Amino acid sequence: MPGAFGSYRDGFELFNRARSDNKNNFAVAGASHYDLYDQPKYTTEALEKLESFFEENL
């Protein structure tokens, strides 16, 4: 669910401006911005996605 401070909108704007075609937008269902700091239920899912991206692209 989009937050009240514009970060959700800003995230899509940055995504659309990125020059690379190798990109995707990933949302962790049910997680808020703050949940992604220290809630293993949500951080695990996000980190797995980042790990696979980094392994393929770095």
Secondary structure, DSSP 4 states (H G I P E B T S, - for coil): ---SSSHHHHHHHHHHH---SS------TT--TTHHHH-HHHHHHHHHHHHHHHHHH-
